[in-house]
Amino acid sequence: MKALKYSLFIFLFTLFSFTNVHKYYVSITQIEYVKDKQSLQIISRIFVDDFEKLLRQRYDETITLNNNEDEATIDTYIKKYLLNKIVITINNQPKAITFIGKKYDDDIMHCYLEIENVASIKSFQIQNKVLYDVFDDQKNIVRTKINGKHKTFVLIPENDKGLLNF
């Protein structure tokens, strides 16, 4: 009996010691058209550790997110990166996105973006390449609420655009 327990322990230890834990790389971007304000409001949720890895590779190896230091520099890097990786076209016209700010919620960073002066939307296209340059298996989920209609896209590096027509 003792030998059986010992063998079982060794088997389980070996099994769990050499099993790779698979981590999922995903961001969620929520986009809502607020007609009263003629504004497209965007919240992008990204894991802090994933974005920190990106910022360290791309801009500064010493950056640490969510430690209340160098926030102005971090905001500059986040703005530069997101405005380069998220492209939105409304009615066949590329639109300027404004980075409003960010906040941390445990291990998630919420990035707030906006497109102003949007009188109406007849077509909407988004390209979201966030973190594709760091993680090959990154997925970017985009949820939209435009003109009262809900639509969700799952974007991957091989298919990084979503299109809606109204």
Backbone torsions as a table, in degrees:
resi	resn	phi	psi	omega
1	MET	NA	-42.7	179.8
2	LYS	-64.2	-38.8	178.6
3	ALA	-65.8	-37.0	178.3
4	LEU	-64.6	-45.5	178.0
5	LYS	-61.9	-43.2	179.4
6	TYR	-62.4	-44.6	179.0
7	SER	-63.2	-42.4	178.5
8	LEU	-62.9	-43.3	178.2
9	PHE	-59.9	-47.6	179.7
10	ILE	-61.7	-43.5	179.3
11	PHE	-60.6	-50.4	-179.1
12	LEU	-64.9	-41.1	178.8
13	PHE	-60.3	-46.0	179.4
14	THR	-63.4	-43.4	-179.3
15	LEU	-60.6	-47.8	-176.6
16	PHE	-79.4	-22.2	-179.6
17	SER	-73.3	-31.7	-174.4
18	PHE	-109.7	11.6	177.3
19	THR	-90.5	125.8	176.8
20	ASN	-77.9	133.3	174.6
21	VAL	-85.5	122.7	-179.2
22	HIS	-86.5	127.5	177.7
23	LYS	-101.9	138.3	177.8
24	TYR	-94.1	136.6	178.9
25	TYR	-110.2	110.6	-175.2
26	VAL	-147.4	146.0	169.5
27	SER	-127.2	155.0	177.2
28	ILE	-125.7	124.6	178.4
29	THR	-117.1	124.7	-179.3
30	GLN	-109.1	127.5	-177.2
31	ILE	-125.3	127.3	179.0
32	GLU	-131.9	131.6	175.7
33	TYR	-90.3	118.7	178.1
34	VAL	-105.0	98.6	-173.1
35	LYS	-61.7	-39.8	-179.2
36	ASP	-57.2	-36.6	-178.0
37	LYS	-97.6	-0.3	-175.5
38	GLN	47.6	52.6	-172.1
39	SER	-139.5	140.6	171.8
40	LEU	-103.5	112.7	-176.3
41	GLN	-101.6	131.8	-170.6
42	ILE	-128.2	130.6	172.4
43	ILE	-124.7	121.8	178.7
44	SER	-112.5	124.3	-179.7
45	ARG	-106.0	122.9	-175.1
46	ILE	-134.2	140.0	177.4
47	PHE	-63.7	133.2	-177.0
48	VAL	-58.8	-46.2	-176.6
49	ASP	-65.4	-34.5	177.6
50	ASP	-67.7	-44.6	-178.7
51	PHE	-69.7	-36.0	177.4
52	GLU	-62.5	-41.6	177.4
53	LYS	-59.6	-44.0	178.6
54	LEU	-61.2	-49.0	-177.9
55	LEU	-62.2	-37.0	178.5
56	ARG	-67.4	-40.3	179.3
57	GLN	-69.7	-39.2	-170.8
58	ARG	-89.4	-39.4	-169.3
59	TYR	-120.9	-50.9	-171.5
60	ASP	-155.0	116.8	-176.8
61	GLU	-64.6	-15.9	-175.4
62	THR	-98.7	0.0	-176.3
63	ILE	-65.4	137.3	172.3
64	THR	-130.9	122.2	179.3
65	LEU	-82.0	153.3	174.8
66	ASN	63.7	37.3	174.6
67	ASN	-122.6	10.7	177.8
68	ASN	60.9	28.6	175.4
69	GLU	-124.8	145.7	176.8
70	ASP	55.6	35.1	-176.4
71	GLU	-61.8	-37.6	179.7
72	ALA	-64.5	-42.6	178.5
73	THR	-65.9	-44.3	179.7
74	ILE	-61.1	-44.5	178.3
75	ASP	-60.2	-38.8	178.0
76	THR	-62.1	-44.7	178.9
77	TYR	-65.5	-44.0	-179.8
78	ILE	-61.8	-47.1	179.6
79	LYS	-59.1	-49.1	-179.1
80	LYS	-58.8	-44.9	-177.8
81	TYR	-68.4	-52.1	-175.9
82	LEU	-63.5	-40.2	-178.8
83	LEU	-70.2	-17.6	174.9
84	ASN	-86.5	-30.3	-172.6
85	LYS	-99.4	-17.6	177.2
86	ILE	-112.7	119.8	-179.7
87	VAL	-123.7	127.0	-179.9
88	ILE	-122.3	131.8	177.6
89	THR	-118.5	127.1	178.6
90	ILE	-120.1	128.1	-178.8
91	ASN	52.5	43.5	178.0
92	ASN	65.3	18.4	177.8
93	GLN	-121.5	123.9	175.2
94	PRO	-61.7	139.6	-177.1
95	LYS	-115.1	146.0	176.7
96	ALA	-78.6	129.3	179.3
97	ILE	-102.6	137.1	177.6
98	THR	-105.8	129.1	173.7
99	PHE	-84.5	119.5	-177.4
100	ILE	-92.5	-40.2	-179.9
101	GLY	162.4	-168.2	-178.1
102	LYS	-147.5	162.2	169.8
103	LYS	-148.3	156.5	-179.7
104	TYR	-104.8	140.2	175.0
105	ASP	-133.8	92.4	-173.7
106	ASP	56.1	-113.6	-176.2
107	ASP	-98.4	13.6	179.5
108	ILE	-116.3	136.4	173.7
109	MET	-105.3	126.6	176.8
110	HIS	-98.9	119.2	177.9
111	CYS	-107.0	128.8	-176.3
112	TYR	-106.2	126.0	-178.7
113	LEU	-130.7	162.4	179.3
114	GLU	-154.4	148.6	169.5
115	ILE	-121.0	121.9	-177.4
116	GLU	-100.8	168.1	176.1
117	ASN	60.8	48.4	177.0
118	VAL	-108.0	98.7	-175.8
119	ALA	-71.6	-39.1	178.9
120	SER	-157.1	160.3	178.6
121	ILE	-127.6	117.0	174.4
122	LYS	-104.8	-30.3	173.3
123	SER	-142.0	147.0	-177.4
124	PHE	-139.3	129.7	175.9
125	GLN	-133.4	137.8	175.8
126	ILE	-127.6	139.0	169.2
127	GLN	-119.5	122.1	-177.3
128	ASN	-126.4	104.7	-178.5
129	LYS	-110.1	25.2	-177.7
130	VAL	-62.3	127.0	176.1
131	LEU	68.3	4.1	177.0
132	TYR	-64.4	-29.4	-179.2
133	ASP	-76.4	-5.9	178.6
134	VAL	-113.8	-40.3	-175.3
135	PHE	-122.3	118.3	-179.2
136	ASP	-64.7	-29.2	-177.1
137	ASP	-102.8	22.5	177.4
138	GLN	-64.7	137.8	173.0
139	LYS	-122.9	134.3	178.2
140	ASN	-115.9	111.4	179.5
141	ILE	-90.0	129.0	179.3
142	VAL	-119.9	120.8	177.1
143	ARG	-111.3	127.0	-178.6
144	THR	-119.0	150.0	168.6
145	LYS	-134.7	98.5	-175.9
146	ILE	-130.6	130.0	-179.6
147	ASN	53.1	37.7	177.4
148	GLY	77.3	2.8	-179.2
149	LYS	-109.3	136.5	177.6
150	HIS	-99.4	137.1	177.1
151	LYS	-148.0	141.9	178.3
152	THR	-124.3	134.8	175.5
153	PHE	-117.1	143.5	168.3
154	VAL	-113.4	110.0	-176.3
155	LEU	-101.1	138.4	179.2
156	ILE	-128.6	166.2	-177.3
157	PRO	-54.4	-34.1	-179.1
158	GLU	-79.5	-16.0	-179.1
159	ASN	-144.8	82.3	-170.1
160	ASP	-101.4	16.5	-179.1
161	LYS	-128.3	146.6	172.8
162	GLY	-128.5	142.4	-176.5
163	LEU	-132.3	135.0	174.7
164	LEU	-127.5	140.2	172.8
165	ASN	-122.2	139.6	-179.0
166	PHE	-117.7	NA	NA
